[in-house]
Amino acid sequence: MNWWLAAGGLMASICGAGHAIAGHKMFYLPIKSAIADELQAGVLTGMWHLITIHFSLSAFALFVLAARGPGDAAAWLIAAQFAAYAAVYLVTSLRLAGALKLFQWIPFGCTAILTAVGAMTAP
């Protein structure tokens, strides 16, 4: 069992749950209510669910990789994705006047780091 990848999977699960539960009320509903065009609102809904699915499948993949063994290439790709998410959110947050304005870069970064360490220690 690769505990680093399991920890990365747990963090990705937290990202997915945060997006689906807390983010729905804090971001999705206010944004959707501000969109008058039905097609644009539909696109937002689709994108929202795609992101939630991506976080959930990334978590599942990391749990499988943690339990089943070699998959360091897949783990590196997941780590890179979450590192990119962290970078985007940190830069955006800094442009909005503070590193904690959009805190999402922290769990994204934690997921990337834990997953990268797991990939490095994979047999």
Backbone as CSV, one residue per row, in Angstrom:
resi,resn,N_x,N_y,N_z,CA_x,CA_y,CA_z,C_x,C_y,C_z
1,MET,0.854,-1.185,0.000,0.000,0.000,0.000,0.892,1.238,0.000
2,ASN,0.636,2.120,-0.941,1.367,3.382,-1.014,0.532,4.433,-0.279
3,TRP,0.939,4.731,0.943,0.155,5.634,1.793,0.174,7.067,1.293
4,TRP,1.218,7.451,0.574,1.264,8.798,-0.001,0.177,8.964,-1.064
5,LEU,0.036,7.951,-1.919,-1.016,8.014,-2.937,-2.399,7.946,-2.295
6,ALA,-2.525,7.154,-1.229,-3.802,7.105,-0.511,-4.131,8.466,0.087
7,ALA,-3.122,9.149,0.634,-3.338,10.497,1.178,-3.696,11.471,0.061
8,GLY,-3.050,11.322,-1.098,-3.411,12.138,-2.257,-4.844,11.881,-2.676
9,GLY,-5.269,10.616,-2.635,-6.652,10.262,-2.945,-7.626,10.874,-1.953
10,LEU,-7.250,10.883,-0.690,-8.099,11.509,0.326,-8.237,13.008,0.061
11,MET,-7.128,13.665,-0.276,-7.192,15.104,-0.577,-8.022,15.367,-1.835
12,ALA,-7.871,14.529,-2.848,-8.684,14.695,-4.053,-10.158,14.476,-3.725
13,SER,-10.445,13.555,-2.803,-11.833,13.345,-2.358,-12.375,14.584,-1.655
14,ILE,-11.540,15.208,-0.844,-11.936,16.438,-0.165,-12.212,17.536,-1.191
15,CYS,-11.368,17.624,-2.214,-11.599,18.602,-3.288,-12.932,18.334,-3.973
16,GLY,-13.201,17.075,-4.276,-14.457,16.716,-4.932,-15.664,17.009,-4.068
17,ALA,-15.586,16.636,-2.798,-16.710,16.891,-1.888,-16.898,18.388,-1.665
18,GLY,-15.794,19.108,-1.514,-15.894,20.556,-1.350,-16.526,21.222,-2.545
19,HIS,-16.144,20.758,-3.719,-16.705,21.320,-4.946,-18.193,21.011,-5.040
20,ALA,-18.551,19.760,-4.795,-19.943,19.330,-4.959,-20.866,19.890,-3.884
21,ILE,-20.384,20.020,-2.657,-21.263,20.401,-1.544,-21.135,21.894,-1.220
22,ALA,-19.978,22.297,-0.734,-19.801,23.710,-0.348,-19.808,24.624,-1.567
23,GLY,-19.126,24.215,-2.628,-19.049,25.041,-3.822,-20.385,25.239,-4.503
24,HIS,-21.256,24.257,-4.384,-22.578,24.366,-5.002,-23.313,25.576,-4.456
25,LYS,-23.307,25.740,-3.153,-24.025,26.863,-2.531,-23.252,28.180,-2.671
26,MET,-21.937,28.125,-2.477,-21.139,29.353,-2.464,-20.895,29.923,-3.862
27,PHE,-20.777,29.062,-4.872,-20.403,29.541,-6.197,-21.407,29.185,-7.287
28,TYR,-21.761,27.916,-7.386,-22.601,27.475,-8.498,-23.948,28.177,-8.531
29,LEU,-24.691,28.141,-7.428,-26.034,28.735,-7.423,-26.012,30.240,-7.702
30,PRO,-25.118,31.023,-7.058,-25.091,32.455,-7.375,-24.698,32.748,-8.827
31,ILE,-23.742,31.996,-9.352,-23.331,32.226,-10.744,-24.470,31.859,-11.684
32,LYS,-25.089,30.700,-11.454,-26.170,30.258,-12.337,-27.344,31.233,-12.304
33,SER,-27.665,31.775,-11.125,-28.790,32.711,-11.032,-28.486,34.034,-11.727
34,ALA,-27.216,34.349,-11.919,-26.840,35.592,-12.602,-26.825,35.435,-14.124
35,ILE,-26.962,34.219,-14.609,-26.932,33.960,-16.052,-28.368,33.924,-16.569
36,ALA,-28.677,34.836,-17.482,-30.039,34.919,-18.026,-30.267,33.941,-19.167
37,ASP,-29.241,33.659,-19.943,-29.375,32.793,-21.112,-29.406,31.320,-20.678
38,GLU,-30.440,30.601,-21.123,-30.623,29.197,-20.741,-29.487,28.310,-21.242
39,LEU,-28.986,28.558,-22.448,-27.894,27.769,-22.998,-26.620,27.968,-22.179
40,GLN,-26.301,29.220,-21.852,-25.112,29.493,-21.055,-25.225,28.868,-19.665
41,ALA,-26.423,28.916,-19.082,-26.636,28.285,-17.778,-26.446,26.774,-17.891
42,GLY,-26.878,26.194,-19.008,-26.688,24.764,-19.234,-25.223,24.395,-19.376
43,VAL,-24.464,25.243,-20.062,-23.024,25.012,-20.206,-22.350,25.073,-18.833
44,LEU,-22.719,26.053,-18.028,-22.175,26.153,-16.670,-22.479,24.879,-15.883
45,THR,-23.715,24.408,-15.962,-24.101,23.198,-15.241,-23.258,22.010,-15.695
46,GLY,-23.096,21.861,-16.990,-22.274,20.773,-17.507,-20.837,20.860,-17.034
47,MET,-20.259,22.050,-17.131,-18.872,22.238,-16.690,-18.732,21.938,-15.202
48,TRP,-19.692,22.397,-14.427,-19.650,22.180,-12.976,-19.602,20.683,-12.668
49,HIS,-20.476,19.939,-13.322,-20.526,18.503,-13.050,-19.296,17.782,-13.593
50,LEU,-18.757,18.224,-14.724,-17.532,17.622,-15.248,-16.375,17.775,-14.264
51,ILE,-16.266,18.942,-13.647,-15.198,19.176,-12.667,-15.376,18.262,-11.465
52,THR,-16.609,18.145,-10.969,-16.872,17.265,-9.831,-16.527,15.821,-10.183
53,ILE,-16.922,15.385,-11.367,-16.602,14.027,-11.815,-15.094,13.841,-11.910
54,HIS,-14.391,14.831,-12.442,-12.930,14.728,-12.581,-12.259,14.577,-11.220
55,PHE,-12.637,15.395,-10.262,-12.054,15.280,-8.926,-12.334,13.898,-8.337
56,SER,-13.562,13.420,-8.488,-13.950,12.124,-7.925,-13.191,10.973,-8.585
57,LEU,-13.082,10.999,-9.918,-12.347,9.935,-10.606,-10.852,9.989,-10.317
58,SER,-10.310,11.182,-10.128,-8.895,11.306,-9.747,-8.680,10.674,-8.377
59,ALA,-9.581,10.941,-7.448,-9.478,10.342,-6.111,-9.550,8.821,-6.213
60,PHE,-10.522,8.322,-6.966,-10.671,6.878,-7.131,-9.408,6.266,-7.737
61,ALA,-8.872,6.901,-8.768,-7.656,6.396,-9.415,-6.497,6.354,-8.433
62,LEU,-6.366,7.374,-7.603,-5.268,7.388,-6.629,-5.438,6.292,-5.583
63,PHE,-6.665,6.037,-5.153,-6.891,4.948,-4.209,-6.550,3.597,-4.849
64,VAL,-6.929,3.414,-6.105,-6.605,2.166,-6.809,-5.097,2.031,-6.967
65,LEU,-4.432,3.103,-7.380,-2.978,3.063,-7.538,-2.290,2.795,-6.204
66,ALA,-2.819,3.365,-5.126,-2.228,3.157,-3.802,-2.303,1.686,-3.406
67,ALA,-3.394,1.031,-3.739,-3.606,-0.352,-3.325,-2.997,-1.368,-4.285
68,ARG,-2.978,-1.056,-5.565,-2.628,-2.056,-6.583,-1.192,-1.976,-7.089
69,GLY,-0.476,-0.935,-6.774,0.913,-0.919,-7.190,1.211,-0.030,-8.373
70,PRO,2.122,-0.487,-9.243,2.728,0.407,-10.220,1.707,1.217,-11.016
71,GLY,1.950,2.452,-11.017,1.105,3.394,-11.726,1.661,4.781,-11.538
72,ASP,2.996,4.823,-11.404,3.601,6.112,-11.130,3.392,7.112,-12.255
73,ALA,3.282,6.652,-13.507,3.035,7.588,-14.613,1.665,8.230,-14.459
74,ALA,0.656,7.434,-14.137,-0.689,7.982,-13.917,-0.690,8.915,-12.716
75,ALA,0.023,8.540,-11.674,0.089,9.388,-10.479,0.750,10.723,-10.805
76,TRP,1.815,10.692,-11.616,2.473,11.941,-12.013,1.523,12.840,-12.799
77,LEU,0.717,12.255,-13.665,-0.239,13.059,-14.437,-1.284,13.701,-13.524
78,ILE,-1.775,12.951,-12.558,-2.750,13.504,-11.612,-2.092,14.588,-10.764
79,ALA,-0.861,14.351,-10.330,-0.138,15.368,-9.553,0.035,16.645,-10.378
80,ALA,0.379,16.496,-11.653,0.560,17.663,-12.519,-0.744,18.431,-12.703
81,GLN,-1.853,17.705,-12.857,-3.145,18.381,-12.993,-3.448,19.219,-11.756
82,PHE,-3.310,18.626,-10.588,-3.635,19.359,-9.374,-2.633,20.484,-9.106
83,ALA,-1.382,20.305,-9.499,-0.406,21.393,-9.371,-0.797,22.563,-10.269
84,ALA,-1.263,22.262,-11.469,-1.717,23.325,-12.377,-2.940,24.031,-11.814
85,TYR,-3.880,23.272,-11.235,-5.049,23.895,-10.606,-4.605,24.820,-9.479
86,ALA,-3.648,24.350,-8.677,-3.150,25.162,-7.562,-2.519,26.453,-8.072
87,ALA,-1.716,26.353,-9.112,-1.058,27.540,-9.669,-2.080,28.542,-10.185
88,VAL,-3.079,28.060,-10.917,-4.114,28.954,-11.453,-4.845,29.665,-10.319
89,TYR,-5.234,28.920,-9.300,-5.984,29.528,-8.200,-5.116,30.449,-7.354
90,LEU,-3.841,30.121,-7.153,-2.966,31.003,-6.382,-2.745,32.321,-7.123
91,VAL,-2.452,32.255,-8.405,-2.247,33.484,-9.186,-3.517,34.328,-9.198
92,THR,-4.657,33.683,-9.418,-5.930,34.405,-9.426,-6.197,35.027,-8.069
93,SER,-5.940,34.284,-7.006,-6.157,34.784,-5.656,-5.268,35.990,-5.353
94,LEU,-4.000,35.904,-5.755,-3.085,37.029,-5.529,-3.536,38.265,-6.305
95,ARG,-4.074,38.062,-7.494,-4.588,39.186,-8.278,-5.836,39.797,-7.648
96,LEU,-6.525,39.023,-6.829,-7.729,39.516,-6.139,-7.406,40.100,-4.765
97,ALA,-6.137,40.283,-4.467,-5.690,40.999,-3.268,-5.261,40.136,-2.103
98,GLY,-5.078,38.845,-2.280,-4.557,38.067,-1.169,-4.533,36.585,-1.449
99,ALA,-3.537,35.922,-0.877,-3.349,34.495,-1.117,-4.534,33.663,-0.649
100,LEU,-5.272,34.141,0.326,-6.395,33.364,0.849,-7.747,33.817,0.314
101,LYS,-7.742,34.743,-0.622,-9.005,35.190,-1.222,-9.723,34.006,-1.865
102,LEU,-9.008,33.214,-2.635,-9.495,31.944,-3.161,-8.580,30.860,-2.588
103,PHE,-9.003,30.247,-1.511,-8.169,29.301,-0.777,-8.011,27.947,-1.464
104,GLN,-8.750,27.712,-2.548,-8.763,26.394,-3.164,-7.386,25.915,-3.599
105,TRP,-6.438,26.821,-3.799,-5.105,26.415,-4.206,-4.429,25.563,-3.133
106,ILE,-4.848,25.717,-1.878,-4.211,24.956,-0.793,-4.538,23.462,-0.897
107,PRO,-5.832,23.058,-0.940,-6.066,21.613,-1.094,-5.602,21.069,-2.441
108,PHE,-5.647,21.888,-3.505,-5.118,21.435,-4.793,-3.615,21.182,-4.669
109,GLY,-2.911,22.096,-4.031,-1.463,21.952,-3.851,-1.116,20.757,-2.975
110,CYS,-1.876,20.564,-1.908,-1.643,19.401,-1.032,-1.842,18.098,-1.803
111,THR,-2.881,18.050,-2.619,-3.130,16.857,-3.431,-1.952,16.610,-4.367
112,ALA,-1.468,17.667,-5.012,-0.345,17.532,-5.948,0.911,17.042,-5.234
113,ILE,1.216,17.614,-4.079,2.438,17.241,-3.350,2.370,15.795,-2.852
114,LEU,1.254,15.440,-2.210,1.111,14.074,-1.702,1.178,13.048,-2.840
115,THR,0.545,13.375,-3.949,0.543,12.459,-5.084,1.931,12.360,-5.715
116,ALA,2.649,13.468,-5.810,4.011,13.443,-6.359,4.942,12.621,-5.478
117,VAL,4.828,12.795,-4.175,5.653,11.986,-3.263,5.303,10.506,-3.424
118,GLY,4.006,10.211,-3.557,3.589,8.828,-3.780,4.141,8.278,-5.078
119,ALA,4.158,9.096,-6.120,4.701,8.655,-7.411,6.205,8.389,-7.297
120,MET,6.916,9.225,-6.532,8.351,9.041,-6.358,8.687,7.778,-5.562
121,THR,7.789,7.408,-4.644,8.063,6.249,-3.797,7.408,4.973,-4.334
122,ALA,6.733,5.067,-5.476,6.073,3.885,-6.059,7.138,2.867,-6.466
123,PRO,6.829,1.584,-6.255,7.814,0.545,-6.605,8.061,0.461,-8.106
